[in-house]
Amino acid sequence: MFFPHKLKIFDELCKQSSIVKEAAQVFHDMTHDWEHLKNGYSALQTLEGQADELVHRITDDIEKTFILPLDKEDIAELTESLDDVVDNLEEAVSRLNIYKISKGNDALGDFSELIKQAAVQINEGILMIKERKIASEDFASCGKMLRDLESQGDKLHREILEKLITEHCSSFVNGNDYLSILKWKEIFQILEDTLDKCDNIGKLFARLRIKYI
């Protein structure tokens, strides 16, 4: 596949994927050290703002550029999907703040590890698009890894729901505190949705590989 002259749109997509990776790292660090919750929330709000700005910039570039390295709809879907991941992470931490969650738990840490790994794969995949390596096995493996991480997230989510609903696990609630159950259920749903959005990027990688090689 021949790509035209390197356009700044590649650099902007790489910046956006770097923000995804950084946001995932902030979330991961926060879930492993609860004292970082407040600073982590502030950092994620800043990263979300930067990500939104890049979406607008890339969207403008799509309309202004006559020859693009990928089809307009592919670039638009990619940038919007990257933005969705950052939005979800900010939303999850927002809920932790609003609900005054006083401590983390192993399940939250497990989710953050999966999301962190997914963000690494996304960042590597975007870099390979820029480097014209869409036909490579390494690029294909990014999509496969994202699919596998999403499957692990589904399994983890089911296990957490079972503990929440049937066992009233002390990691989440005290006794029959049904309000806490609902709060944690919402938070973990957001995190599971985040991995779904990462998997959507993996599916887009697979479509790009078929389309442009």
Secondary structure by P-SEA (a helix, b strand, c coil): cccccccaaaaaaaaaaaaaaaaaaaaaaaaacccaaaaaaaaaaaaaaaaaaaaaaaaaaaaacccccccaaaaaaaaaaaaaaaaaaaaaaaaaaaaccccccaaaaaaaaaaaaaaaaaaaaaaaaaacccccaaaaaaaaaaaaaaaaaaaaaaaaaaaaccccccccccccaaaaaaaaaaaaaaaaaaaaaaaaaaaaaaaaaaacc
